[in-house]
Amino acid sequence: MPENNQETRLTDLSRLIRPRSIALVGASDRPQSIGERTLTNLLDHSEFDGDIYLVNPTKAEIRGRRCWPSIASLPATPDVAVIVVPASGVLAVAEECAARGVPFAIVLTSGFGEAGEEGERAQARLKEIADAGGMRLYGPNCPGLTNVNHRLGLTFSPSFPHDLVKGPIGLATQGGGLGRNVMQAMDRGIGIGLWASTGNEVDLQVADFIHYMADAPDIKVIVTLLEGIKDGAKFVAAVNRAAANGKPVIALKVGKSAYGQKAAQSHTASLTGSAEVNSAVFQQCGVIEVDDIDELVDTAWLFARGEPAPSEGVAIYTSSGGTAALTADAVGTAGLTLAQFAPHTREVLAALLPDFAALDNPVDTTAAVLSDAALIEKSLSAVAADPNLGCVIVPIALDYGETTIQLARTIIAAQKGCATPILPIWMSDRMGEGYRMLVEAGFAPPRSVGKAIKAIQRWIDYGRWKRTRGTHTQLNPVAALPPARATRSLSEAEAKSQLLAAGIPLLPNALARSVEEAVAAADAMGYPVVAKIASEQIVHKSDIGGVIVGLQNADELSQAWEDIMAAAKHHRPDAHIDGLLIEKMAPRGGMELMVGVTRDPVFGPVMTFGLGGIYVEILRDVTRRMLPLSASEAAAMVREMRCFPLLEGARGRPPADLEALQTLLLRLSDFVMRNAGRIEEMDLNPVWIGAQGEGVLPLDAVIIERTAA
């Protein structure tokens, strides 16, 4: 089985993130050129005390600094070469850098893999040059690298000097536009310490920077915005590293729809992959998936402010009854829990607030007490200190001038006295002084109740995942294989023979090449039986009348032989027929499930499990996991299905044999992983599951193998 050695192949990026010397190749004084803007960011807006070498063969100096004609002519080898020359000149510069032993090159220039076949050829050559010289490449087609915490901008962006709020968030993106959008959320009050925007990822990928941030002492929360994932095993290794170091990874994956996939592929030449598989892998690895930029920012900043506590209760504190009800509805709809206050908390609130105030959760102080700042601070602090909750929501429905300013001061003061996050929600479109005070104090208030509740929900869910992480085996996926040049579908008899050898329980079956053999097999196993056409070329047997069930005796079986052979000859006269597969009928009762495995081009073998038979396409009640599967993941897959109450024994049904089902999933995972280089696809549908102790039996099996062309 191919091993994943991504962990050992990752490069130390510290000299790229915090270089001691930088060469700017294509430095310019032509206003608004990429070379001039990159130079301005480096000289005027960065705080870099290392050596800066300007490379331009047509200039003796720029802005009083000496220019060198080439990388080869430099007095020392720089840690980083930032390349801003036109695309036609990039390969020659890359060859110079590699020959000189430059460890890192940042290629800002576009016109490569995103620009058609000629660009793809140039990009492939760029990678060859770097690999031959042991040089790591960042880009091309990217806006550069921004180290805010150490104020270094290796970027041409004119926004660099305006987005410099230091902070504990690390941001790794492929595209520059949406990455800059997240950076400009600094205006809400968040701080981002490092932004890597990797562009076409000819070499270094988002995963490399997630791995770096997982170890970086100044980064607490990792945010990633992905258009595609080029190396699934490397990505999994990186997020595993972050989880091991206690750092949450929040991801927004674009390209979920057909329209989005097309746009992402044309933008950065990324393989977007299946949205369902990406989401399944994120869930498996503890990556917090969000759906838009607002949710990304709100969620990331909540994590930056504090880790989720074991107490999951939520408190609502407001002065408006309607706002309290609206927020409580959102909490309930999201499946969150309003905390039951401890007796001491209620005693404090009763002593502080008027008799007509609501002392239970949600707390409605009423507007009558808003003018008493000391009272509000004491009561809010008492709520925040309650041992039964994880966070306090303070929805602010309107900007009310001085009253709201005073409320903002109170929230800021109360937060200084407690560790529990207080989350103010600024619901008004009027961004008054109170809002600005909360922004400056680092609260980054969400702009709606719905957005805030989503962030809290992600926060609490991650806390649960983290507390149970010790029960999960760390994933070690196989390296992805290139697309299969050719495949073949095994006959059902051959597929079941392989499953039986792998320890998968099956009903008695036999391949019959004549009517006489069919009758003898049925007599041996006992009626009733099912007869199925046996042919590698006929996968969907029922579609051509190739399956007859419930055969009670030899006469019925003989007639079935004639009918099935006639149907096969009519529908598939080209198919080679091995005979009929005779199989014992499944016991009465039970439920029909399905288990499938497909090879994802990014993450390798992925298992899909769910309700089977005729319902699989209609209800789509399925769960997915990247393989290999652990025992805890197998149990989770079963329990995530919407139909799980039926398996558990709803409405008087006997509980299904869940232990046998989970064992089946694990054995199938082991079987696929042992044969990962061979199995392209597998489909067991239906899979019969009986009551507790009756077992689980695949009734049909399709295995598709990779073959030589």
C-alpha positions, 0 to 999 in steps of 0.5 A: 500500500502506498505510504504518505510521507508528506509530513517528512517532505515539507520544507521549513518556510521560516526564511520565506516568511522572515527572510534576512535578504530579498532580491526584487527582480524587475524593480522599477521606478515607473509609476504604478508598474508592478515593479514600482508598487512592489518596491514601494511596499518594501521600502516605504511601508515595510519594516525590514532591516535585512539586505534588499537587492534591486535587480534591473539590467537597464538601471544603474540605480532606483531611488538612490539604491544600486541596481544589479544587472542579474541575480548572478551578479549579486554580492550574496545569495538572497533568501528570497527572490521576488520576480515581477518581470513579464511572463516571457522573462520569468523562466530565464530569471528562474534559471538564474535563481536556481543556479545561484542557489536561491532557496525561495522565489516568489513569482508575482507574474501572471500568464501561466497555468491559468492562461491556456496551453502555452502558459501551462507549458511554461508553468511546467518548465518553471517547476522543472527549473525549480526542482532541478535547483532545489528551489521552492516556488511561490506562485505564479499568478499571485499577489505576494506574501504579507507578514503583518506581524513583522510588517513585511510586504512582498506584494504589489498590492496598493492595499498593503499599507492600509491592512496592517492590523496585527493579530493571531489569525493566519490566512492562507488562500489561493486567489488574491481578490477574496483574500484581500476581502478577508484582510479588509475585515480588519476594519471590523476589528480583527487582526491577521498576522500572516497572509499567504496567497499562493496563486497557481501553486506550481510548487508551494500550496496552501497546505504548506502554509497551514503547516507552517502556521500550525507551528508558528507561535504568533498564529492562534487560528488558521483561516483558509479560502480554497478554490481547489486542493492539489495534494490531498495527502499534504492537506490532511497532514497539514490540518492534522498538524494544526489539530495536534497543536490545538489550532482550529482551521476554518475553511471556505471552499468555493467551487461547490456548484458546477458554475463555481467549479468552472470559474475556479478552474479558469481562475487558478487552474485548480481541481475543485473536487467534489463538494461532498467529498471535500466537506466529508474530509473537512469534517473528518479532520476537524476543519470548520467549514463555513459558507461565506466570507462573513461567516469565515470572519465571524467564526475565526474571530470568535476562536481568536477571542477564546477557545470553546469551553466544556460548558456549551450553554449560551446566554442572551443579555439585552434590554429589548424583549423582541430582540431577546425573543428573536435571538432565542429563536435563532439559538433554538433553531440552530440546535444550541442550548440556552444555559440554566443560570446557577442559583447565585447568578439569579440571586445577583440579578434579582438584587440588581435588576427591577422586579419587572425585568426578566431574570431567566435566560434570556435576560431582558433588563428592559430599557429602564435601566440602560442609563445606569452603567454600573448596574448594567456592568455588574449584571452583565458580568454576573451572567458572564461569570455563570459556570453553566455557559460558554458565551454571552450574546448581547444583541444591540438592535439599534444605535441610540446615541449616547445610550449605545455608547455607554452600553459599548463601554459597559461591554468592554469593561465587563469583558476585561473582568471575565474569560467567557467571550461576550459577543455583541451583535450590531444589528443596526445599519447605522454604524455609530460611535458605539460600534466604532468603540467595540471595533477598536476594543477588538470585539469585531461585532457580527452584523446580524443575529443569524451570522453570530449564531452560525459562528457560535454553532461552529465554535461549539461543534469544534469544542465537541470534536476536540474533546472527542479527538482522542478517540479518533485515529489520525488519518494517513491517506494513500497518495492520489493516483493518476487517472486510470488509463483503463478499467474493467468491471468484475463479474458479481461472482468474482467480486463476491469471491474477493469479498469472501476472502476478505472476511465479508459475510455473504449468502451462499452462492455459486456460478452455474454454467448450465441449467443442470449446474444451476439446479444442483447449486440451488438444491444444495443451498436450499430454496428460495433462490435468486438467479442473476446474469453473470457477465463482466459487461453487464453491470446493471443486471436488473435494467435488462431483466437479468435478475429473477428473485424468489425462485421456489423450485427446480422448474421455476429456476429452469424457466428463469434460466431461459428468460434471463438468457433470452433477455441478455441476448436481446439487450446485450448480444455483444456481452460474454455470458459466464452463466448465472449466479445462483444465490440464496434469498435474503431472510425476510424483514430487515432493511436495505442499505448501501456501501460504495467506494470511489476514488477521489482524484484529490483524497483517494478512496472515499466511502459512501454509506447510506440507505440503499435499494431503490431509495439511494438516488431518491432520498440521498441519505448518505454519509462519507469518509475518506479511507482508511476508516477508524472504529469511531468513524465507522460508528459516526457514519452510521449515526449521522444518517437521517434514517438512523432511528429506524436502525435503532428500533423506532416505532417498535422495530427491533434494533438492527445489528449495528455491531455487525454493520460497523464491522462490515464498514471496517472490513471493507475499508481494510479490503480497499486499502490493501488493494488501493492500487487496484480498486477504482470503484466498489458498489454494494447495493443493497446490503441487507441488515437484520435485527441484532444478532442476525448480521449484515449481508451484501446482496449485490457487489460491483468492483471496478479495477484499474487495468493496463491500457 
